[in-house]
């Protein structure tokens, strides 16, 4: 059953909609265990294998008018883009004899084992949101790094680092007209699981035994409708994040993030969320204790009263953001 309540929805909203269906427990688990996946708003695509959307490339002309003089017609400029979806799948097989050892706790044991698969899939989807590259792996969708690939790309700020220990920080505004996730037309949004029942399989020696099988699926993609809704700070040298202010190599994260937020229109900026890994998060907090630094505070977001807030917007720690990114070259 497709999501019918609205245009876009978070995993928590999808979980509520599917309550009572097999996907419910898994969707709730996904929502609880990953920050960025809690923020992404998902939309049912208009095709079974992708999403055809318009991206605005220019604004219409407007005119000052005088009495008894007409106004020439105008229109906005746009381009049509097809965004792809990918099919993520995993199968869990448990020896029936092992399940029998748990007696009436077998179902709980099976669900606990399934959590590992759910965790692996959430990490894969989160990683693909940042680093998916269909040129390298045609079966996955393109992530944000593919949309903002060079130091001179629009809305990319170069932190000046080089070497093998580079990372990025992101500012993203999720919405139906900016950036959102997609899932195939007519399908169920989020992670799905299905009990495939009992079957016979073989071990590495070719000997047969019986198992119960669960299949996990997550069909999804990413649509960037407005390039202004994402800002990337790239080429952050992780090894220099501990350099103190005033020393050679110091990375002024406050200055970089001020430049980043001001690249985003105010209407989007006021709804945007920062994403970084633990190294950058730690550096931000350490720099916040510097004398006169008032850019980072702690506020109440996401049902917590101690969320780091940078320039008025919350920061999410996302450890799938690599510390070994390739340097952003000048295109």
Buried (B, 14 or more C-beta within 10 A) or exposed (E): EEBEEEEBBBBBBBBBBBEEEEBBBBBBBBBEBBBBBBBBBBBBBEBEBBBEBEBBEEEEEEEEEEEEEEEEEEEEEEEEBEBBBBEBEBEBBBBBEBBEEEEEEBEEBBBEBBEEBBBEBBBBBBBBBBBBBBEEEEEBBBBBBBBBBEBEBEBBBBBBBEEEBBBBBBBBBBBEBBBBBBBBBEBBBBBBBEEBEEEEEEEEEEEEEEBBBBBBBBBBBBBBBBBBBBBBBBBBBBBBBBBEEEEEEBBEBBEBBEEBBEBBBEEBBEBBBBBBBEBBBBBBEBBBEEEEEEBBEBEEBEEEEEBBBBBEBBBBBBBBBBBEBEBBEEE
